[in-house]
Amino acid sequence: VSYLTHLECAACGRRHPADVLQNTCPCGGSLLARYDLARLGREAARDALAAGPPSLWRYAPLLPADDPEEAVTQREGWTPLLRARGIERALGCEAVFVKNEGANPTGTFKDRGASVAVTRARELGVKEVVLSSSGNAGVAWSAYAARAGVSCAVVLPVDAPLEAKRHCGLFGARLFALRGPWARAGALVREAAGRHGWFNVNTLQEPYRLEGKKTMGFEIAEQMGWRLPDAIVYPTGGGLGPIAIWKAFEELRALGWAEGPDPRLLVTQYAGCAPIVRAWREGRERPEPWGEIDIIPGGLRAPDPPGGAQVLRLLRRTEGAAIAVTKEEALDAAGELAREEGVLACPEGATTLAGLRRALREGLVRPGERVVLMNTGSGQRYASAFPKAVATLLWEEEGIPG
Ligand SMILES: Cc1ncc(COP(=O)(O)O)c(C=O)c1O
């Protein structure tokens, strides 16, 4: 059973019922799902979670589905938290972990938001959803919509990774290519939703995607024995991931289930699209839209991040940091994760390792701290982005020398 009670506007605090379909508050603020944590604390024990399924649905009491038995699931979440001893040696650190979201069914953490939000949308009667995506969310939503019998329309940038376009198509989604500036994507989706009666599931345009993503925070806590790490490095695009993870910590703390202070948030972005890093350096409350984008095509294409102001607030509250890395640093780091850890990281995920290296150099992280790198997805969908790794292949034409 779910302990969901109501929705609350993140901007004006107004309460909304949770049993009717909602996008945002009339004031424009995003809606947060709220639970009866006091009752949950009385009725459930933290350690009982261990008996739950090896998926994010082990946290069903803290998720919005009325009937978790009917969840749209294919065992997303409960991804491994890997100790990264090779990286520790290379960086001179004592405790580095990789949360490997590449292990999700469609290869990224986007499956979490899709599983939970599609489940809830279907419960509330939704038949068609629409979103814009730089690729990975489009694939995840196409897959979970297919599984739920819900139609899905996806707006992708023309240069989205070919594999992402193909996978969306394979799952039967309707695809629309956006040729103009990507900053227009959100407005385009709002218009299309209004015109066709589709449900807009874009970042922070409905409350439940965030609920799926917060399970990353629950898992980090549970997998670390409920003692939170000192810092989490997150490759940040729209910003929903970090907002969701720290919402999880807030709920765990209210339940008395997590120990230690909130981890510091370290945001990584590509130098060629770093609106949050720039705003952090300039001490602004919200990011200014980024102009020309120069990144490895994929998830960090967020020139006007919808969660920007909330991420900046988190950075201030946790005394975190925001770090820009180059495309080359990201690809090198992906190679390093592959060689040192056997982890096939996506370039976005690899920015966290490049960012940690910089953070250590600049004294933002101390070598003794417990650090979690969020590898948000698998490198499988990015074969074309790894020419360097291919170039370093040892190819012995003549067979194995004797
Ligand atoms: C692989 C990957 N990493 C990171 C992100 C950024 O995540 P968020 O939107 O939660 O900031 C995305 C978003 O598309 C992504 O696909």
The ligand as an SDF file (V2000), in Angstrom:
LIG
                    3D

 16 16  0  0  0  0  0  0  0  0999 V2000
   22.3710    9.4890  -19.2340 C   0  0  0  0  0  0  0  0  0  0  0  0
   21.8290   10.7460  -18.6100 C   0  0  0  0  0  0  0  0  0  0  0  0
   22.4730   11.2910  -17.5770 N   0  0  0  0  0  0  0  0  0  0  0  0
   22.0270   12.4120  -16.9790 C   0  0  0  0  0  0  0  0  0  0  0  0
   20.8890   13.0800  -17.4120 C   0  0  0  0  0  0  0  0  0  0  0  0
   20.4580   14.3310  -16.7140 C   0  0  0  0  0  0  0  0  0  0  0  0
   19.5710   14.0390  -15.7070 O   0  0  0  0  0  0  0  0  0  0  0  0
   18.6120   15.0980  -15.0270 P   0  0  0  0  0  0  0  0  0  0  0  0
   17.6150   15.5110  -16.0720 O   0  0  0  0  0  0  0  0  0  0  0  0
   17.9900   14.3330  -13.9180 O   0  0  0  0  0  0  0  0  0  0  0  0
   19.4240   16.2450  -14.5730 O   0  0  0  0  0  0  0  0  0  0  0  0
   20.1730   12.5380  -18.4800 C   0  0  0  0  0  0  0  0  0  0  0  0
   18.9500   13.1950  -18.9470 C   0  0  0  0  0  0  0  0  0  0  0  0
   18.5470   13.0860  -20.0740 O   0  0  0  0  0  0  0  0  0  0  0  0
   20.6540   11.3370  -19.1070 C   0  0  0  0  0  0  0  0  0  0  0  0
   20.0120   10.7900  -20.1360 O   0  0  0  0  0  0  0  0  0  0  0  0
  1  2  1  0
  2  3  1  0
  2 15  2  0
  3  4  2  0
  4  5  1  0
  5  6  1  0
  5 12  2  0
  6  7  1  0
  7  8  1  0
  8  9  2  0
  8 10  1  0
  8 11  1  0
 12 13  1  0
 12 15  1  0
 13 14  2  0
 15 16  1  0
M  END
$$$$
